């Protein structure tokens, strides 16, 4: 799971969010969560310095939102 996630994170925020949606939200990630994740990544440009670690941080954040429990 790690390498496809890191590759998507390196490609772009949208590619990463699409991957998360497909893998963890059955392709039904709510638009609000998509927007929040884009802002989280865009507002922290240092995140690209360590894609492996930071992609896991964004994943952890996404999976602790109430949206994950609802769409699961």
Contact map, one row per residue, 1 for C-alpha under 8 A:
111110000000000000000000000000000000000000000000000000000000000000000000
111111000000000000000000000000000000000000000000000100000000000000000000
111111100000000000000000000000000000000000000000000000000000000000000000
111111110000000000000000000000000000000000000000000000000000000000000000
111111111000000100110000000000000000000000000000000000100000000000000000
011111111100000000000000000000000000000000000000001100100000000000000000
001111111110000000000000000000000000000000000000000000000000000000000000
000111111111101100100000000000000000000000000000000000000000000000000000
000011111111101100000000000000000000000000000000001000100000000000000000
000001111111100100000000000000000000000000000001001000000000000000000000
000000111111101100000000000000000000000000000000000000000000000000000000
000000011111111100000000000000000000000000000000000000000000000000000000
000000011111111110000000000000000000010011000000000000000000000000000000
000000000001111111000000000000000000010000000000000000000000000000000000
000000011011111111100000000000000000000000000000000000000000000000000000
000010011111111111110000000000000000000000000000000000000000000000000000
000000000000111111111000000000000100110000000000000000000000000000000000
000000000000011111111100001000000000000000000000000000000000000000000000
000010010000001111111110000000000000000000000000000000000000000000000000
000010000000000111111111100000000000000000000000000000000010000000000000
000000000000000011111111111110000000000000000000000000000000000000000000
000000000000000001111111111100000000000000000000000000000000000000000000
000000000000000000111111111000000000000000000000000000000000000000000000
000000000000000000011111111000000000000000000000000000000000000000010001
000000000000000000011111111110000000000000000000000000000000000000010011
000000000000000000001111111110000000000000000000000000000000000000000011
000000000000000001001111111110000000000000000000000000000000000000000000
000000000000000000001100111111000000000000000000000000000000000000000010
000000000000000000001000111111101100000000000000000000000000000000100010
000000000000000000000000000111111100000000000000000000000000000000100000
000000000000000000000000000011111110000000000000000000000000000000000000
000000000000000000000000000001111111000000000000000000000000000000000000
000000000000000000000000000011111111100000000000000000000000010000100000
000000000000000010000000000011111111110000000000000000000000000000000000
000000000000000000000000000000111111111000000000000000000000000000000000
000000000000000000000000000000011111111100000000000000000000000000000000
000000000000000010000000000000001111111110000000000000000100010000000000
000000000000110010000000000000000111111111000000000000000000000000000000
000000000000000000000000000000000011111111100000000000000000000000000000
000000000000000000000000000000000001111111110000000000000000000000000000
000000000000100000000000000000000000111111111010000000000000000000000000
000000000000100000000000000000000000011111111000000000000000000000000000
000000000000000000000000000000000000001111111000000000000000000000000000
000000000000000000000000000000000000000111111110000000000000000000000000
000000000000000000000000000000000000000011111111000000000000000000000000
000000000000000000000000000000000000000000011111100000000000000000000000
000000000000000000000000000000000000000010011111111001000000000000000000
000000000100000000000000000000000000000000001111111001000000000000000000
000000000000000000000000000000000000000000000111111000000000000000000000
000000000000000000000000000000000000000000000011111111000000000000000000
000001001100000000000000000000000000000000000011111111100000000000000000
010001000000000000000000000000000000000000000000011111110000000000000000
000000000000000000000000000000000000000000000000011111111000000000000000
000000000000000000000000000000000000000000000011011111111100000000000000
000011001000000000000000000000000000000000000000001111111110000000000000
000000000000000000000000000000000000000000000000000111111111000000000000
000000000000000000000000000000000000000000000000000011111111100000000000
000000000000000000000000000000000000100000000000000001111111110000000000
000000000000000000010000000000000000000000000000000000111111111000000000
000000000000000000000000000000000000000000000000000000011111111100000000
000000000000000000000000000000000000000000000000000000001111111110000000
000000000000000000000000000000001000100000000000000000000111111110010000
000000000000000000000000000000000000000000000000000000000011111110110000
000000000000000000000000000000000000000000000000000000000001111111010000
000000000000000000000000000000000000000000000000000000000000111111111000
000000000000000000000000000000000000000000000000000000000000000111111100
000000000000000000000000000011001000000000000000000000000000001011111110
000000000000000000000001100000000000000000000000000000000000011111111111
000000000000000000000000000000000000000000000000000000000000000011111111
000000000000000000000000000000000000000000000000000000000000000001111111
000000000000000000000000110110000000000000000000000000000000000000111111
000000000000000000000001110000000000000000000000000000000000000000011111
